[in-house]
């Protein structure tokens, strides 16, 4: 059985709890389109629920934590799909469930991006996904933020290097 760190286990537990809180908010929503999103979210939670049931030493799908982090970066956009009258209460539940792990993930990009820009390269798939999510939030700003072009260059360079390693186009 793989040995995972306590930190990874706690992060997974809290991020999945944040998704569970969002799922509850979708299910309880007065808005039919929000309730309709619950089924897709439930389906997406299945591998994480299985991993949590297996425990920290159990079998996890490959890249589970990276995928959960990527999804958690989208929580603010998912919350925005709830009616304004419900959004704040659900957001509080999501934030409490996700704890510092969710806060660090969402707000951490603001502190990590300058370090990555100074370094001039992405070191991991997780950094790639974090920068990509950040670019998604800033690319429509007018005028374009000065770091946007450099971030796109880093993303492209990482994608090309990753393709070169795998041998797949």
C-alpha positions in Angstrom: 0.0 0.0 0.0 1.3 3.5 -0.8 2.3 5.6 2.1 0.9 9.2 1.9 1.8 12.1 4.1 -0.6 13.3 6.7 -0.6 16.7 4.9 -1.8 15.1 1.6 -4.5 13.1 3.5 -5.7 16.2 5.3 -5.7 18.3 2.1 -7.7 15.7 0.2 -10.2 15.3 3.1 -10.8 19.0 3.4 -11.0 19.7 -0.3 -13.5 16.9 -0.8 -15.5 18.2 2.1 -15.6 21.6 0.3 -17.1 19.9 -2.8 -19.5 18.0 -0.6 -20.7 21.4 0.9 -21.1 22.7 -2.6 -23.0 19.6 -3.7 -25.4 20.1 -0.7 -25.9 23.8 -1.8 -26.7 22.7 -5.3 -29.2 20.1 -4.1 -30.9 22.5 -1.8 -31.1 25.4 -4.3 -34.4 26.9 -5.3 -32.9 27.3 -8.8 -33.6 24.3 -11.1 -30.3 24.8 -13.1 -28.3 24.7 -9.9 -30.0 21.5 -8.8 -29.3 20.0 -12.3 -25.5 20.6 -11.7 -25.7 18.4 -8.6 -25.7 15.2 -10.7 -22.5 16.0 -12.5 -20.8 17.1 -9.3 -21.9 13.9 -7.6 -20.4 11.9 -10.5 -17.1 13.8 -10.3 -16.9 13.2 -6.6 -17.0 9.4 -6.9 -13.3 8.7 -7.2 -12.5 11.0 -4.3 -15.2 9.4 -2.1 -13.7 6.0 -2.9 -10.2 7.2 -2.0 -11.4 8.7 1.3 -13.2 5.4 2.2 -10.0 3.5 1.5 -8.1 5.7 4.0 -4.7 7.3 3.7 -2.9 4.0 3.0 -5.5 2.8 0.5 -5.4 2.8 -3.3 -6.0 6.2 -4.9 -6.5 6.9 -8.6 -3.5 8.3 -10.3 -3.1 12.1 -9.9 -6.2 12.2 -7.7 -5.0 15.1 -5.5 -3.8 17.1 -8.5 -7.3 16.7 -10.0 -9.1 17.6 -6.8 -6.9 20.7 -6.6 -7.7 21.7 -10.1 -11.4 21.3 -9.4 -11.1 23.3 -6.2 -9.6 26.2 -8.1 -12.9 26.4 -9.9 -15.0 26.5 -6.8 -15.5 30.3 -7.0 -16.8 30.0 -10.5 -19.1 27.1 -9.5 -20.4 29.2 -6.5 -21.2 32.0 -8.9 -23.6 29.8 -10.7 -25.9 29.7 -7.6 -28.5 32.4 -7.2 -27.2 35.5 -5.4 -29.6 34.9 -2.5 -28.1 31.5 -1.8 -24.5 32.1 -2.8 -23.0 33.6 0.4 -24.4 30.9 2.7 -23.1 28.1 0.5 -19.8 29.9 0.1 -19.4 30.0 3.9 -20.1 26.3 4.1 -17.6 25.6 1.4 -14.9 27.8 2.9 -15.4 26.2 6.4 -15.2 22.7 5.0 -12.2 23.4 2.9 -10.4 25.2 5.7 -6.9 26.5 5.2 -6.3 24.1 2.4 -8.9 25.7 0.2 -7.8 29.2 1.2 -4.2 28.4 0.4 -5.1 26.9 -2.9 -7.2 29.7 -4.1 -5.3 32.6 -2.6 -1.9 31.0 -2.8 -1.7 31.7 -6.6 -1.3 35.4 -5.8 1.8 34.7 -3.8 3.2 31.9 -5.9 2.8 33.5 -9.3 5.5 36.2 -8.7 7.9 33.5 -7.5 7.3 31.4 -10.6 7.7 34.4 -12.9 11.0 35.2 -11.2 12.2 31.6 -11.6 11.1 31.6 -15.2 9.8 28.1 -15.4 7.1 25.7 -14.2 8.3 22.8 -12.1 5.2 20.5 -11.9 1.8 19.6 -13.4 0.2 21.2 -10.3 2.0 24.5 -10.9 1.0 24.3 -14.6 -2.7 23.9 -13.6 -2.5 26.7 -11.0 -1.0 29.1 -13.5 -3.5 28.1 -16.1 -6.4 28.7 -13.7 -4.9 32.1 -12.8 -4.5 33.0 -16.5 -8.2 32.2 -16.9 -9.1 34.8 -14.3 -6.9 37.6 -15.7 -6.9 37.1 -19.5 -10.1 39.2 -20.1 -8.9 42.2 -18.1 -8.5 45.5 -20.0 -5.7 46.5 -20.2 -4.1 43.1 -20.2 -2.0 42.5 -17.0 1.7 42.9 -17.8 2.6 39.4 -16.6 0.0 37.7 -19.0 2.4 37.3 -21.9 5.1 35.8 -19.7 2.6 33.4 -18.1 1.5 32.2 -21.5 5.1 31.6 -22.5 5.7 29.5 -19.3 2.5 27.5 -20.0 3.5 26.9 -23.6 7.1 25.9 -22.6 5.8 23.4 -20.0 3.3 21.9 -22.4 6.0 21.5 -25.1 8.5 20.0 -22.5 5.8 17.6 -21.3 5.0 16.5 -24.9 8.7 16.0 -25.6 9.0 13.7 -22.5 5.9 11.6 -23.4 6.7 11.4 -27.1 3.1 12.2 -27.9 2.2 15.3 -29.9 
